Amino acid sequence: MHEESALLEFNCCNCKLPLSENLLSSISRSKEWFRQAAHSDKVYLSKLFNLKYSIEGHDHIPYARFQNGDIAYFCILICQNCNSTNIAVIEFYEMQPARYIAKLQGLTVCDETNENT
Ligand SMILES: [Zn+2]
């Protein structure tokens, strides 16, 4: 399988509708939404996923690290059915030269009612 065609697939945390998106384009979109997220939201996500809170990749795609030091990327998928915002944390690394491994390590859904607090 080529990493360019790798799919991120899981069921919506709210309504269970299957969601899927190209993994790399989903990761690269965190350049926009994750950067714009409030500091408190980033800290919250890091705690939720048990990450070390240190956002790296300042000039490119932001990422944090798992407790073991592995890189954690964030993906966001909006459910077309219930409009929930699903956030996934992905472990993504190069296992051998040009061989990449991506693992879905965590999933959460944003509670819209907390957005303005
Ligand atoms: Zn849904």
Backbone and ligand atoms as CSV (ligand in chain L), in Angstrom:
chain,resi,resn,atom,element,x,y,z
A,1,MET,N,N,0.848,-1.189,0.000
A,1,MET,CA,C,0.000,0.000,0.000
A,1,MET,C,C,0.889,1.247,0.000
A,2,HIS,N,N,0.510,2.214,-0.766
A,2,HIS,CA,C,1.249,3.474,-0.799
A,2,HIS,C,C,0.659,4.438,0.223
A,3,GLU,N,N,1.542,5.136,0.911
A,3,GLU,CA,C,1.051,6.032,1.954
A,3,GLU,C,C,0.167,7.143,1.385
A,4,GLU,N,N,0.375,7.469,0.109
A,4,GLU,CA,C,-0.446,8.520,-0.502
A,4,GLU,C,C,-1.918,8.130,-0.530
A,5,SER,N,N,-2.181,6.818,-0.546
A,5,SER,CA,C,-3.574,6.372,-0.645
A,5,SER,C,C,-4.096,5.813,0.673
A,6,ALA,N,N,-3.320,5.959,1.746
A,6,ALA,CA,C,-3.763,5.420,3.041
A,6,ALA,C,C,-5.020,6.150,3.504
A,7,LEU,N,N,-5.959,5.368,3.991
A,7,LEU,CA,C,-7.215,5.945,4.449
A,7,LEU,C,C,-7.301,5.903,5.964
A,8,LEU,N,N,-7.823,6.985,6.515
A,8,LEU,CA,C,-8.173,7.019,7.926
A,8,LEU,C,C,-9.655,6.647,7.992
A,9,GLU,N,N,-9.977,5.584,8.709
A,9,GLU,CA,C,-11.364,5.122,8.759
A,9,GLU,C,C,-11.747,4.773,10.186
A,10,PHE,N,N,-12.860,5.290,10.622
A,10,PHE,CA,C,-13.429,4.893,11.918
A,10,PHE,C,C,-14.889,5.295,11.918
A,11,ASN,N,N,-15.603,4.881,12.952
A,11,ASN,CA,C,-17.014,5.229,13.046
A,11,ASN,C,C,-17.178,6.488,13.884
A,12,CYS,N,N,-18.102,7.322,13.480
A,12,CYS,CA,C,-18.418,8.537,14.230
A,12,CYS,C,C,-18.670,8.176,15.694
A,13,CYS,N,N,-18.019,8.923,16.606
A,13,CYS,CA,C,-18.159,8.638,18.038
A,13,CYS,C,C,-19.581,8.891,18.523
A,14,ASN,N,N,-20.312,9.666,17.798
A,14,ASN,CA,C,-21.658,10.019,18.232
A,14,ASN,C,C,-22.731,9.118,17.617
A,15,CYS,N,N,-22.763,9.034,16.275
A,15,CYS,CA,C,-23.856,8.301,15.619
A,15,CYS,C,C,-23.396,6.996,14.982
A,16,LYS,N,N,-22.093,6.694,15.037
A,16,LYS,CA,C,-21.524,5.438,14.524
A,16,LYS,C,C,-21.492,5.318,13.005
A,17,LEU,N,N,-21.789,6.398,12.321
A,17,LEU,CA,C,-21.671,6.368,10.862
A,17,LEU,C,C,-20.197,6.177,10.485
A,18,PRO,N,N,-19.887,5.280,9.539
A,18,PRO,CA,C,-18.491,5.132,9.121
A,18,PRO,C,C,-17.964,6.410,8.464
A,19,LEU,N,N,-16.793,6.838,8.906
A,19,LEU,CA,C,-16.156,8.029,8.339
A,19,LEU,C,C,-14.834,7.599,7.723
A,20,SER,N,N,-14.465,8.226,6.642
A,20,SER,CA,C,-13.139,7.941,6.110
A,20,SER,C,C,-12.612,9.138,5.347
A,21,GLU,N,N,-11.309,9.251,5.340
A,21,GLU,CA,C,-10.668,10.349,4.636
A,21,GLU,C,C,-9.238,9.928,4.341
A,22,ASN,N,N,-8.670,10.516,3.325
A,22,ASN,CA,C,-7.260,10.273,3.047
A,22,ASN,C,C,-6.434,10.701,4.259
A,23,LEU,N,N,-5.604,9.796,4.742
A,23,LEU,CA,C,-4.864,10.036,5.985
A,23,LEU,C,C,-3.939,11.248,5.889
A,24,LEU,N,N,-3.175,11.323,4.815
A,24,LEU,CA,C,-2.189,12.410,4.730
A,24,LEU,C,C,-2.859,13.769,4.586
A,25,SER,N,N,-3.948,13.833,3.833
A,25,SER,CA,C,-4.586,15.138,3.702
A,25,SER,C,C,-5.260,15.514,5.018
A,26,SER,N,N,-5.734,14.515,5.752
A,26,SER,CA,C,-6.342,14.807,7.041
A,26,SER,C,C,-5.295,15.321,8.033
A,27,ILE,N,N,-4.151,14.687,8.047
A,27,ILE,CA,C,-3.068,15.143,8.931
A,27,ILE,C,C,-2.612,16.548,8.535
A,28,SER,N,N,-2.490,16.782,7.242
A,28,SER,CA,C,-1.959,18.087,6.832
A,28,SER,C,C,-2.950,19.208,7.114
A,29,ARG,N,N,-4.238,18.886,7.224
A,29,ARG,CA,C,-5.207,19.939,7.555
A,29,ARG,C,C,-5.044,20.450,8.983
A,30,SER,N,N,-4.323,19.711,9.824
A,30,SER,CA,C,-4.116,20.210,11.190
A,30,SER,C,C,-3.256,21.463,11.187
A,31,LYS,N,N,-2.592,21.740,10.068
A,31,LYS,CA,C,-1.861,23.010,9.951
A,31,LYS,C,C,-2.804,24.165,10.208
A,32,GLU,N,N,-4.053,24.017,9.769
A,32,GLU,CA,C,-5.005,25.107,9.958
A,32,GLU,C,C,-5.724,25.014,11.297
A,33,TRP,N,N,-6.516,23.961,11.472
A,33,TRP,CA,C,-7.397,23.967,12.649
A,33,TRP,C,C,-6.647,23.823,13.959
A,34,PHE,N,N,-5.601,23.002,13.986
A,34,PHE,CA,C,-4.927,22.794,15.262
A,34,PHE,C,C,-4.141,24.034,15.674
A,35,ARG,N,N,-3.544,24.681,14.700
A,35,ARG,CA,C,-2.832,25.920,15.003
A,35,ARG,C,C,-3.750,26.994,15.544
A,36,GLN,N,N,-4.974,27.012,15.006
A,36,GLN,CA,C,-5.909,28.061,15.425
A,36,GLN,C,C,-6.612,27.720,16.730
A,37,ALA,N,N,-6.497,26.479,17.169
A,37,ALA,CA,C,-7.179,26.071,18.406
A,37,ALA,C,C,-6.614,26.841,19.595
A,38,ALA,N,N,-7.482,27.077,20.573
A,38,ALA,CA,C,-7.053,27.781,21.781
A,38,ALA,C,C,-6.019,26.945,22.525
A,39,HIS,N,N,-5.129,27.632,23.213
A,39,HIS,CA,C,-4.097,26.948,24.000
A,39,HIS,C,C,-4.735,25.933,24.963
A,40,SER,N,N,-5.825,26.344,25.609
A,40,SER,CA,C,-6.482,25.466,26.585
A,40,SER,C,C,-7.025,24.204,25.905
A,41,ASP,N,N,-7.471,24.335,24.655
A,41,ASP,CA,C,-7.974,23.168,23.924
A,41,ASP,C,C,-6.839,22.202,23.590
A,42,LYS,N,N,-5.689,22.754,23.253
A,42,LYS,CA,C,-4.538,21.895,22.944
A,42,LYS,C,C,-4.091,21.141,24.187
A,43,VAL,N,N,-4.073,21.850,25.314
A,43,VAL,CA,C,-3.696,21.202,26.575
A,43,VAL,C,C,-4.713,20.117,26.915
A,44,TYR,N,N,-5.987,20.438,26.702
A,44,TYR,CA,C,-7.055,19.479,26.980
A,44,TYR,C,C,-6.876,18.215,26.131
A,45,LEU,N,N,-6.640,18.392,24.835
A,45,LEU,CA,C,-6.464,17.242,23.939
A,45,LEU,C,C,-5.246,16.414,24.345
A,46,SER,N,N,-4.183,17.093,24.705
A,46,SER,CA,C,-2.972,16.382,25.100
A,46,SER,C,C,-3.212,15.546,26.353
A,47,LYS,N,N,-3.959,16.112,27.291
A,47,LYS,CA,C,-4.264,15.368,28.520
A,47,LYS,C,C,-5.178,14.195,28.222
A,48,LEU,N,N,-6.170,14.462,27.387
A,48,LEU,CA,C,-7.154,13.439,27.045
A,48,LEU,C,C,-6.480,12.221,26.421
A,49,PHE,N,N,-5.528,12.476,25.545
A,49,PHE,CA,C,-4.859,11.388,24.837
A,49,PHE,C,C,-3.566,10.954,25.541
A,50,ASN,N,N,-3.349,11.481,26.739
A,50,ASN,CA,C,-2.168,11.121,27.521
A,50,ASN,C,C,-0.868,11.387,26.761
A,51,LEU,N,N,-0.802,12.565,26.159
A,51,LEU,CA,C,0.396,12.950,25.416
A,51,LEU,C,C,1.272,13.822,26.303
A,52,LYS,N,N,2.518,13.922,25.899
A,52,LYS,CA,C,3.378,14.926,26.518
A,52,LYS,C,C,2.996,16.247,25.890
A,53,TYR,N,N,2.642,17.239,26.685
A,53,TYR,CA,C,2.227,18.491,26.066
A,53,TYR,C,C,3.419,19.324,25.645
A,54,SER,N,N,3.733,19.216,24.393
A,54,SER,CA,C,4.764,20.034,23.788
A,54,SER,C,C,4.473,19.978,22.305
A,55,ILE,N,N,3.915,21.043,21.776
A,55,ILE,CA,C,3.549,21.026,20.372
A,55,ILE,C,C,4.770,21.389,19.544
A,56,GLU,N,N,5.125,20.505,18.650
A,56,GLU,CA,C,6.303,20.715,17.811
A,56,GLU,C,C,5.869,20.918,16.369
A,57,GLY,N,N,6.844,20.971,15.482
A,57,GLY,CA,C,6.533,21.156,14.066
A,57,GLY,C,C,5.986,22.539,13.780
A,58,HIS,N,N,6.620,23.550,14.367
A,58,HIS,CA,C,6.062,24.908,14.302
A,58,HIS,C,C,5.988,25.487,12.900
A,59,ASP,N,N,6.865,25.029,12.025
A,59,ASP,CA,C,6.852,25.587,10.680
A,59,ASP,C,C,6.082,24.713,9.698
A,60,HIS,N,N,5.632,23.579,10.173
A,60,HIS,CA,C,4.968,22.670,9.249
A,60,HIS,C,C,3.715,22.105,9.915
A,61,ILE,N,N,3.598,20.811,9.991
A,61,ILE,CA,C,2.412,20.196,10.583
A,61,ILE,C,C,2.640,20.023,12.086
A,62,PRO,N,N,1.739,20.563,12.911
A,62,PRO,CA,C,1.945,20.461,14.354
A,62,PRO,C,C,1.773,19.025,14.848
A,63,TYR,N,N,2.559,18.664,15.829
A,63,TYR,CA,C,2.404,17.347,16.440
A,63,TYR,C,C,2.840,17.404,17.899
A,64,ALA,N,N,2.368,16.431,18.654
A,64,ALA,CA,C,2.793,16.268,20.043
A,64,ALA,C,C,3.512,14.928,20.112
A,65,ARG,N,N,3.794,14.474,21.319
A,65,ARG,CA,C,4.436,13.164,21.448
A,65,ARG,C,C,3.720,12.303,22.479
A,66,PHE,N,N,3.707,11.006,22.195
A,66,PHE,CA,C,3.206,10.062,23.181
A,66,PHE,C,C,4.225,9.953,24.308
A,67,GLN,N,N,3.834,9.307,25.392
A,67,GLN,CA,C,4.732,9.178,26.543
A,67,GLN,C,C,6.026,8.454,26.177
A,68,ASN,N,N,5.946,7.570,25.171
A,68,ASN,CA,C,7.148,6.832,24.759
A,68,ASN,C,C,8.005,7.627,23.770
A,69,GLY,N,N,7.585,8.851,23.459
A,69,GLY,CA,C,8.377,9.692,22.573
A,69,GLY,C,C,7.948,9.653,21.114
A,70,ASP,N,N,7.051,8.744,20.780
A,70,ASP,CA,C,6.598,8.671,19.390
A,70,ASP,C,C,5.733,9.878,19.031
A,71,ILE,N,N,5.729,10.176,17.753
A,71,ILE,CA,C,5.022,11.356,17.266
A,71,ILE,C,C,3.513,11.118,17.176
A,72,ALA,N,N,2.751,12.093,17.631
A,72,ALA,CA,C,1.288,12.030,17.587
A,72,ALA,C,C,0.756,13.173,16.725
A,73,TYR,N,N,0.048,12.823,15.665
A,73,TYR,CA,C,-0.600,13.828,14.820
A,73,TYR,C,C,-2.092,13.851,15.129
A,74,PHE,N,N,-2.696,14.976,14.830
A,74,PHE,CA,C,-4.125,15.124,15.090
A,74,PHE,C,C,-4.898,15.216,13.782
A,75,CYS,N,N,-6.035,14.530,13.737
A,75,CYS,CA,C,-6.913,14.597,12.579
A,75,CYS,C,C,-8.311,14.957,13.056
A,76,ILE,N,N,-9.004,15.684,12.206
A,76,ILE,CA,C,-10.364,16.067,12.549
A,76,ILE,C,C,-11.269,15.639,11.405
A,77,LEU,N,N,-12.361,14.965,11.744
A,77,LEU,CA,C,-13.343,14.577,10.734
A,77,LEU,C,C,-14.730,14.998,11.213
A,78,ILE,N,N,-15.399,15.761,10.371
A,78,ILE,CA,C,-16.749,16.193,10.707
A,78,ILE,C,C,-17.723,15.164,10.129
A,79,CYS,N,N,-18.604,14.676,10.966
A,79,CYS,CA,C,-19.598,13.704,10.512
A,79,CYS,C,C,-20.681,14.418,9.703
A,80,GLN,N,N,-20.936,13.883,8.499
A,80,GLN,CA,C,-21.950,14.502,7.639
A,80,GLN,C,C,-23.355,14.200,8.146
A,81,ASN,N,N,-23.475,13.195,8.944
A,81,ASN,CA,C,-24.788,12.761,9.419
A,81,ASN,C,C,-25.242,13.556,10.641
A,82,CYS,N,N,-24.409,13.611,11.682
A,82,CYS,CA,C,-24.831,14.259,12.933
A,82,CYS,C,C,-24.057,15.548,13.204
A,83,ASN,N,N,-23.122,15.891,12.298
A,83,ASN,CA,C,-22.372,17.139,12.425
A,83,ASN,C,C,-21.396,17.157,13.596
A,84,SER,N,N,-21.123,16.013,14.169
A,84,SER,CA,C,-20.159,15.943,15.268
A,84,SER,C,C,-18.745,16.130,14.743
A,85,THR,N,N,-17.915,16.738,15.560
A,85,THR,CA,C,-16.508,16.890,15.230
A,85,THR,C,C,-15.724,15.784,15.928
A,86,ASN,N,N,-15.249,14.843,15.142
A,86,ASN,CA,C,-14.455,13.732,15.685
A,86,ASN,C,C,-12.975,14.087,15.575
A,87,ILE,N,N,-12.259,13.902,16.663
A,87,ILE,CA,C,-10.819,14.171,16.655
A,87,ILE,C,C,-10.073,12.873,16.909
A,88,ALA,N,N,-9.154,12.562,16.022
A,88,ALA,CA,C,-8.362,11.338,16.154
A,88,ALA,C,C,-6.912,11.713,16.378
A,89,VAL,N,N,-6.227,10.914,17.172
A,89,VAL,CA,C,-4.791,11.094,17.320
A,89,VAL,C,C,-4.115,9.883,16.684
A,90,ILE,N,N,-3.152,10.168,15.832
A,90,ILE,CA,C,-2.523,9.154,14.991
A,90,ILE,C,C,-1.028,9.076,15.285
A,91,GLU,N,N,-0.578,7.881,15.532
A,91,GLU,CA,C,0.863,7.650,15.612
A,91,GLU,C,C,1.333,7.367,14.192
A,92,PHE,N,N,2.341,8.084,13.739
A,92,PHE,CA,C,2.752,7.985,12.344
A,92,PHE,C,C,4.266,8.074,12.284
A,93,TYR,N,N,4.872,7.054,11.763
A,93,TYR,CA,C,6.337,7.058,11.740
A,93,TYR,C,C,6.854,6.228,10.578
A,94,GLU,N,N,8.120,6.419,10.305
A,94,GLU,CA,C,8.792,5.701,9.237
A,94,GLU,C,C,9.451,4.471,9.861
A,95,MET,N,N,8.943,3.304,9.544
A,95,MET,CA,C,9.466,2.077,10.144
A,95,MET,C,C,10.800,1.694,9.526
A,96,GLN,N,N,10.830,1.749,8.216
A,96,GLN,CA,C,12.061,1.544,7.447
A,96,GLN,C,C,12.067,2.678,6.430
A,97,PRO,N,N,13.193,2.927,5.786
A,97,PRO,CA,C,13.182,3.985,4.775
A,97,PRO,C,C,12.014,3.799,3.805
A,98,ALA,N,N,11.186,4.825,3.703
A,98,ALA,CA,C,10.039,4.847,2.794
A,98,ALA,C,C,8.932,3.850,3.155
A,99,ARG,N,N,9.006,3.270,4.365
A,99,ARG,CA,C,7.890,2.425,4.816
A,99,ARG,C,C,7.289,3.056,6.061
A,100,TYR,N,N,6.064,3.494,5.934
A,100,TYR,CA,C,5.439,4.241,7.015
A,100,TYR,C,C,4.370,3.415,7.719
A,101,ILE,N,N,4.263,3.639,9.016
A,101,ILE,CA,C,3.232,2.980,9.807
A,101,ILE,C,C,2.367,4.067,10.442
A,102,ALA,N,N,1.070,3.923,10.298
A,102,ALA,CA,C,0.135,4.837,10.949
A,102,ALA,C,C,-0.807,4.018,11.814
A,103,LYS,N,N,-0.950,4.440,13.074
A,103,LYS,CA,C,-1.854,3.738,13.984
A,103,LYS,C,C,-2.808,4.739,14.608
A,104,LEU,N,N,-4.075,4.377,14.574
A,104,LEU,CA,C,-5.085,5.183,15.248
A,104,LEU,C,C,-4.982,4.898,16.746
A,105,GLN,N,N,-4.603,5.913,17.522
A,105,GLN,CA,C,-4.338,5.683,18.951
A,105,GLN,C,C,-5.400,6.251,19.871
A,106,GLY,N,N,-6.219,7.119,19.345
A,106,GLY,CA,C,-7.235,7.703,20.220
A,106,GLY,C,C,-8.277,8.429,19.411
A,107,LEU,N,N,-9.461,8.529,19.997
A,107,LEU,CA,C,-10.589,9.117,19.292
A,107,LEU,C,C,-11.470,9.824,20.312
A,108,THR,N,N,-11.918,11.012,19.944
A,108,THR,CA,C,-12.861,11.690,20.832
A,108,THR,C,C,-13.811,12.502,19.971
A,109,VAL,N,N,-14.893,12.928,20.558
A,109,VAL,CA,C,-15.833,13.764,19.836
A,109,VAL,C,C,-16.002,15.057,20.623
A,110,CYS,N,N,-16.018,16.177,19.893
A,110,CYS,CA,C,-16.178,17.474,20.553
A,110,CYS,C,C,-17.617,17.650,20.986
A,111,ASP,N,N,-17.768,18.108,22.187
A,111,ASP,CA,C,-19.091,18.447,22.677
A,111,ASP,C,C,-19.343,19.912,22.327
A,112,GLU,N,N,-20.230,20.116,21.382
A,112,GLU,CA,C,-20.451,21.477,20.871
A,112,GLU,C,C,-20.898,22.442,21.973
A,113,THR,N,N,-21.545,21.912,22.993
A,113,THR,CA,C,-22.050,22.784,24.043
A,113,THR,C,C,-20.927,23.410,24.862
A,114,ASN,N,N,-19.719,22.842,24.774
A,114,ASN,CA,C,-18.598,23.391,25.543
A,114,ASN,C,C,-17.757,24.382,24.744
A,115,GLU,N,N,-18.155,24.611,23.494
A,115,GLU,CA,C,-17.294,25.401,22.624
A,115,GLU,C,C,-17.036,26.808,23.117
A,116,ASN,N,N,-18.013,27.403,23.749
A,116,ASN,CA,C,-17.858,28.804,24.128
A,116,ASN,C,C,-17.492,28.994,25.595
A,117,THR,N,N,-17.140,27.948,26.247
A,117,THR,CA,C,-16.784,28.105,27.662
A,117,THR,C,C,-15.288,28.301,27.805
L,1,ZN,ZN,ZN,-22.070,11.197,13.435
